[in-house]
Amino acid sequence: MPTDRPENPWISAAAVLLATALIGGGIPWGAGLMRFADTIPREVADPNSHTDAIVVLTGGSERLTTGLSLLAEHKAERVFVSGVHPTVGVERLVKLANSDGTGQARVEEIGAATDAAADDGSSETAGERLDAPRAAAIGQRIDAGYGAKNTQGNAEETAAWMHGHGYHSLRLVTGSYHMPRSLLEFHVALPDAVVIPHPVFPKDVKQTSWWFRPGTAALIISEYNKYLLARVEHWAQRIVTRPPGGRSA
């Protein structure tokens, strides 16, 4: 016949504390996730303003094609493509953005050519194809950055490039889901610069009712966690570098 064992009060207390921590931490995390998802842009809020530069973060074919199209439309003086693989030159970037007659650049080739390529499984479809004369002309106004391995690296190498050219404003081209974290890093690296977000919208990322879409939900949750980590890292950096008795900015 089974007998009741005396309950260990320490185990019970630990279980209660663990459950409280999980629930107490999960509620604000979930609320923050919903707020974060609301900050992901659904449209280009300012498609017309002129900036000194256009900055493209590698990771999808539409980003590159969008950046080159904006340059062809005279939205800026130069384009900087950040996070390019060392073996890929500017001429190759232009060709990748115009890889066939329909303007559908091969996403896998763009991704294989860039260390900072998206690893989320989303794909971006290229827009209007640049004709050969325009592609050749704008190729002379494109610079590539080869040092970035992540979003923070994108911001840092862009800052160095911007300072080198004396630029003070940029139009930032990246995936919509990647924009909040990108803006965080760019505002840290370029606190005095004007940054205009110009999101592109991967066809596989469905922002409407995203919580019912496993692929999009996983992507947004991943981006949110990376965003939180970046916030914590920058906060810790300010604490470490704060002068004794001083206050952080």
C-alpha positions as CSV (number, residue, x, y, z in Angstrom):
1,M,0.0,0.0,0.0
2,P,1.5,3.4,-1.0
3,T,2.4,5.7,1.8
4,D,2.5,9.5,1.8
5,R,6.1,10.8,2.0
6,P,6.6,14.0,4.1
7,E,6.9,17.0,1.8
8,N,10.3,18.6,1.8
9,P,9.7,22.3,2.6
10,W,12.8,23.5,0.9
11,I,11.8,21.8,-2.4
12,S,8.4,23.3,-2.2
13,A,9.8,26.8,-1.5
14,A,12.2,26.4,-4.4
15,A,9.4,25.4,-6.7
16,V,7.3,28.4,-5.7
17,L,10.2,30.8,-6.2
18,L,11.0,29.3,-9.6
19,A,7.4,29.5,-10.7
20,T,7.1,33.1,-9.4
21,A,10.3,34.1,-11.3
22,L,9.1,32.5,-14.5
23,I,5.7,34.1,-14.3
24,G,7.1,37.4,-13.1
25,G,9.7,37.5,-15.8
26,G,7.5,36.2,-18.5
27,I,4.8,38.8,-18.2
28,P,7.0,41.8,-18.8
29,W,9.0,40.0,-21.5
30,G,5.8,39.2,-23.3
31,A,4.5,42.7,-23.0
32,G,7.9,44.0,-24.3
33,L,7.7,41.6,-27.2
34,M,4.3,43.0,-28.3
35,R,5.6,46.6,-28.0
36,F,8.7,45.6,-30.0
37,A,6.6,44.0,-32.7
38,D,4.6,47.2,-33.0
39,T,7.8,49.1,-33.7
40,I,8.6,47.0,-36.8
41,P,7.8,49.3,-39.7
42,R,5.0,48.3,-42.2
43,E,5.8,51.0,-44.7
44,V,8.5,53.5,-45.7
45,A,7.5,56.5,-43.7
46,D,9.8,59.0,-45.5
47,P,10.5,57.8,-49.1
48,N,11.5,61.2,-50.5
49,S,14.0,63.1,-48.3
50,H,17.5,63.5,-49.7
51,T,20.4,62.3,-47.5
52,D,24.2,62.4,-47.8
53,A,24.4,58.6,-48.1
54,I,22.4,55.4,-48.6
55,V,23.5,52.5,-46.4
56,V,22.6,49.0,-47.3
57,L,23.0,46.1,-44.8
58,T,23.6,42.9,-46.5
59,G,21.2,40.0,-46.0
60,G,18.7,40.0,-48.8
61,S,18.6,40.8,-52.5
62,E,15.9,43.4,-52.3
63,R,18.0,45.5,-49.9
64,L,20.8,45.8,-52.4
65,T,18.5,46.4,-55.4
66,T,16.5,49.0,-53.3
67,G,19.7,50.8,-52.4
68,L,20.9,51.0,-55.9
69,S,17.5,52.1,-57.2
70,L,17.5,54.9,-54.6
71,L,20.9,56.0,-55.7
72,A,19.7,56.0,-59.3
73,E,16.8,58.3,-58.2
74,H,19.4,60.7,-56.8
75,K,18.2,60.2,-53.2
76,A,21.8,60.5,-52.0
77,E,25.4,61.1,-53.2
78,R,26.8,57.6,-52.5
79,V,25.8,54.1,-51.4
80,F,27.7,52.2,-48.7
81,V,27.1,48.4,-48.6
82,S,28.1,47.1,-45.2
83,G,29.1,43.5,-44.4
84,V,30.3,42.4,-47.9
85,H,32.3,39.2,-48.3
86,P,36.0,40.0,-49.0
87,T,35.9,38.3,-52.4
88,V,33.0,40.4,-53.7
89,G,33.8,43.7,-55.4
90,V,31.5,46.6,-56.3
91,E,31.0,45.4,-59.9
92,R,29.9,42.0,-58.6
93,L,27.4,43.6,-56.2
94,V,25.8,45.5,-59.1
95,K,25.6,42.3,-61.1
96,L,24.1,40.4,-58.2
97,A,21.4,43.1,-58.0
98,N,20.7,42.6,-61.7
99,S,21.2,38.9,-62.0
100,D,18.4,38.2,-64.5
101,G,16.1,40.0,-66.8
102,T,13.2,40.1,-64.4
103,G,15.2,41.8,-61.6
104,Q,15.1,38.7,-59.4
105,A,18.5,38.6,-57.9
106,R,19.4,35.2,-56.5
107,V,19.1,35.5,-52.7
108,E,21.3,32.5,-52.0
109,E,24.2,34.1,-54.0
110,I,23.8,37.4,-52.2
111,G,23.7,35.5,-48.9
112,A,26.7,33.4,-49.7
113,A,28.7,36.5,-50.7
114,T,28.1,38.2,-47.4
115,D,29.2,37.4,-43.8
116,A,26.3,39.5,-42.4
117,A,23.7,37.7,-44.5
118,A,20.3,36.9,-42.9
119,D,20.2,33.5,-41.2
120,D,16.4,33.6,-40.5
121,G,15.3,31.8,-43.6
122,S,13.3,34.7,-45.0
123,S,13.7,35.8,-48.6
124,E,13.5,39.2,-50.2
125,T,12.4,39.7,-53.8
126,A,14.2,42.2,-55.9
127,G,12.4,45.2,-57.3
128,E,12.9,47.1,-60.5
129,R,16.0,46.0,-62.4
130,L,18.6,48.6,-63.2
131,D,19.4,48.8,-66.9
132,A,23.1,48.4,-68.0
133,P,23.9,52.1,-68.5
134,R,22.5,53.1,-65.1
135,A,24.1,50.2,-63.4
136,A,27.5,51.2,-64.8
137,A,27.1,54.8,-63.8
138,I,26.1,54.2,-60.3
139,G,28.8,51.6,-59.8
140,Q,31.2,54.5,-59.5
141,R,29.2,55.9,-56.5
142,I,29.2,52.7,-54.5
143,D,31.5,51.7,-51.7
144,A,31.7,48.3,-49.9
145,G,32.5,47.6,-46.3
146,Y,34.2,44.3,-45.6
147,G,34.7,44.3,-41.9
148,A,31.2,43.9,-40.4
149,K,30.2,40.5,-39.0
150,N,27.0,41.6,-37.3
151,T,24.7,44.5,-36.9
152,Q,26.9,46.3,-34.4
153,G,29.8,45.9,-36.8
154,N,27.6,47.3,-39.6
155,A,27.0,50.4,-37.6
156,E,30.6,50.8,-36.6
157,E,32.1,50.5,-40.1
158,T,29.4,52.7,-41.5
159,A,30.3,55.4,-38.8
160,A,34.0,55.2,-39.9
161,W,32.9,55.6,-43.6
162,M,30.5,58.5,-42.8
163,H,33.2,60.3,-40.9
164,G,35.7,59.8,-43.7
165,H,33.3,61.4,-46.2
166,G,32.1,64.2,-43.8
167,Y,28.5,62.9,-44.1
168,H,25.9,63.7,-41.5
169,S,22.7,62.0,-42.8
170,L,21.9,58.5,-44.2
171,R,19.0,56.4,-45.5
172,L,19.2,53.0,-43.9
173,V,18.1,50.1,-46.0
174,T,17.5,46.7,-44.3
175,G,14.7,44.2,-43.7
176,S,11.7,45.6,-41.8
177,Y,12.1,43.1,-38.9
178,H,15.8,44.0,-38.6
179,M,15.1,47.8,-38.5
180,P,14.6,48.4,-34.7
181,R,17.9,46.7,-33.8
182,S,19.7,48.4,-36.6
183,L,18.4,51.8,-35.6
184,L,19.6,51.1,-32.0
185,E,23.1,50.3,-33.1
186,F,23.3,53.2,-35.6
187,H,22.1,55.7,-33.1
188,V,24.9,54.5,-30.7
189,A,27.6,54.6,-33.4
190,L,26.4,57.8,-35.0
191,P,24.6,59.8,-32.2
192,D,24.6,63.0,-34.1
193,A,23.7,61.7,-37.6
194,V,20.2,61.9,-39.1
195,V,19.1,58.3,-39.9
196,I,16.1,57.8,-42.1
197,P,14.8,54.2,-42.0
198,H,14.0,52.7,-45.4
199,P,12.7,49.1,-44.7
200,V,12.3,46.4,-47.3
201,F,9.6,43.8,-46.7
202,P,10.6,40.1,-47.1
203,K,7.8,38.2,-48.8
204,D,8.0,35.4,-46.2
205,V,7.6,37.7,-43.2
206,K,3.9,38.2,-42.5
207,Q,3.5,41.0,-40.0
208,T,-0.3,40.9,-39.9
209,S,-1.3,38.5,-37.0
210,W,2.3,37.4,-36.8
211,W,1.7,35.5,-33.6
212,F,-0.3,32.9,-35.6
213,R,2.5,32.4,-38.1
214,P,5.3,30.2,-36.6
215,G,8.0,31.3,-39.0
216,T,7.4,35.0,-38.5
217,A,6.8,34.6,-34.8
218,A,10.1,32.8,-34.4
219,L,11.9,35.5,-36.4
220,I,10.4,38.4,-34.4
221,I,11.1,36.7,-31.1
222,S,14.7,36.1,-32.1
223,E,15.1,39.7,-33.1
224,Y,13.5,40.9,-29.9
225,N,15.9,38.8,-27.8
226,K,18.8,40.2,-29.8
227,Y,17.5,43.7,-29.3
228,L,17.3,43.2,-25.6
229,L,20.8,41.9,-25.5
230,A,22.1,44.8,-27.4
231,R,20.3,47.2,-25.1
232,V,21.9,45.5,-22.1
233,E,25.3,45.5,-23.7
234,H,25.2,49.2,-24.4
235,W,23.9,50.0,-20.9
236,A,26.8,48.0,-19.4
237,Q,29.3,49.7,-21.6
238,R,28.0,53.1,-20.5
239,I,28.4,52.0,-16.8
240,V,31.9,50.7,-17.4
241,T,33.1,53.8,-19.3
242,R,31.4,56.3,-17.0
243,P,34.0,58.4,-15.1
244,P,34.1,58.0,-11.3
245,G,31.5,60.3,-9.7
246,G,30.1,61.2,-13.2
247,R,26.8,60.5,-14.8
248,S,26.2,58.7,-18.0
249,A,24.7,60.6,-20.9
